[in-house]
Amino acid sequence: MPQRKAAEKALRQNERKQKRNRKIKREIKSVLKEFRKSLEEKDSASSKQILEKAYKVLDRAASKKVIHPNKAAQKKSKLAHSLSK
C-alpha cells in the first residue's frame, strides 16, 4: 500500500488510465477481428466501412497515447494493403 497521499493519488490515476487503455485496446482488437471476418466473406462494401471505422479507432488510440502513432500507421497500412489484395 502507498505510504504518502501523492502515492495514493498516483495509484488511483494509474487504475483509471489502465481501465481506459484496456477499453480502447479491446475496441481495437474487436474492430480488427471484424475487418478480417469481412475480408474472409469477400464483402468489399462492408470491408470498406469497417476499414474506415478501424482507421478512426486506431487514430483515436494513437492520439490518446494508448498505442504509439507509428504503430497505428503500420496497422492502417497493413489493413489497406490486405483490402487491396
N, C-alpha and C positions, 0 to 999 in steps of 0.2 A: 504494500500500500504506500501511496505517496506520503512524504513527511511534511511537505510545505503546501501552502494554498496554491502557489503557482503550479506546482506539480499536479495537484488535483485538477486544476483548470485545464492543464495541458492534456491530462488523461481524458477528460470529458470531450475536449476538442478532437482528440485523436479518434475517439469512438464515433463521433458524428461524421468525421471525414471518412473513416473506414466504412461506415454504413453507406454513405453516398457513393463512394468509389465502387463498392461491391454491386450496388444497384446499377450503376452505369455500365460496369463490365458485364453484368448479366444481360443487360439490354443489348450490348454489342454482340455477345455470343448468340443470343436468340435471333437477331436480325441476320447475322451471317449464316446461321443454320437455315433460316427461312429462304435466304437467297440461294444457297446450294441446292435446297429442295426444289425450288422453282427452275433451276438450271437442269436438274435431272428430268423434270417433267417436260422440258423443252418448251416452256411457255414464255416466249420472249416479251410479251406485253407486260405480264406481271413481274418478270425479272427486272425490267427497266424501272418499274415503280419501286420495287424493293431495293434496287441499287441506289436510287435517289434517297430512300429512307436510310439506307446504310451509310451513305455519304454524310447525311445530316447527323446521325448518331455518332459517327467517328469524329466529325468536326467538333461537335459539342464536347465530346470526351477530351479531345486534344486541347480545346480552349480552356477547359476546367483543370487541365494538367493531370487528368486521370491516367492518360497514356501520353507518350511523347508525340509531338506533332509529326515527326518523321515516321513514326510507326503508323500513324493514321494515314499518312500519304502512301506508305508502302501497301497497306491493306487496300486502300482505294484503287491503287494502280493494279493490283492483282485481281480485284473484283472486276474492274473494267476489262482487263485482258481476258479473264475467263468468260465474260459475256460475249466478247467479240469472236471467240473460237467457234 
